[in-house]
Amino acid sequence: ELTDMPIILALALSAFGAENSLVSGPVETVRGGHQFTEGPLYLPGGPLLFSDIPADTIFRANGTLFRMPSGQSNGLTLDREGRLIACEHKNRRVTRTEQDGAVTVLAERYQGKRLNSPNDAIVRSDGVLYFTDPPYGLSGGLKDPEAELGFCGVYKIDVAGKLILLVDDFVTPNGLALSPDEKTLYIADTQNKHVRAFDVVPDGTVSNSRIFCELPGPDGMKIDRDGRIWCTASDGVRVYDASGKLLETVAFPEVPSNCAFGDEDGHTLYVTARKGVYKVRTVSEGIRPMGSSK
């Protein structure tokens, strides 16, 4: 467990005490002592779920098991009906957990070839699902003997369940998020150290690729209702406005991997960071998955 609260408070001091800060309280520890945390997701009414990838487990915030094995799940989200969507890193697939607990495979192969290792996913308000597929689950990357595709794609699954490749020129596509009006899709490329933005047309396809911002080690990201992008990076959680201007960097005791807004008012940002899970109160309300929105 991480118990050195003075250090944690000190790390948050610059953000918490700064005028016009976008956080309204100190960074607090939720959990510690894990192997590698990812995929935070606040369920409607609680609790918080998160993945511990090497532990092959989805945990609740209180440390109890939600699912084990999890297929070494990474990113987690909800569909419009509140069903759990999981990017299963080890199983190389995207799944949906039905209300009765049965697991439905949504995507496992593209044109007959196995996916690399799905990483993160989001669901648009009409049910279109987007996910990224870097090679992190393959020990040799795209050169691994188990690799079948030869590229790292970003995909959509349309409402009829069809898997469609959107982009194939990322090195390591990772976190992704939609703007409040769902007309812009943001995707992190961790190795290239930038976030790219795309225009989204009504059918869910994308165009007009451009670099939105450059930052060290971008990973997971979420959007608040004012259109600000909260992106985890090697130096903390960076907050950008819709023009790509850096507004603030919130420091954490460990390098963050992903984040999610939660609590009943959507004003708490939960952050997974290596062995720990943390939270900080935010001035703005975050956008949460459709199944958890109020």
Secondary structure, 3 states (H helix, E strand, C coil): CCCCHHHHHHHHHHHHHCCCCCECCCCEEEECCCCCEEEEEECCCCCEEEEECCCCEEEECCCCEEECCCCCEEEEEECCCCCEEEEECCCCEEEEECCCCCEEEEECEECCEECCCCCCEEECCCCCEEEEECCCCCCCHHHCCCCCCCCEEEEEECCCCCEEEEEEEECCEEEEEECCCCCEEEEEECCCCEEEEEEECCCCCEEEEEEEEECCCCCCEEEECCCCEEEEECCEEEEECCCCCEEEEECCCCCCCEEEEECCCCCEEEEEECCEEEEEEECCCECCCHHHCC
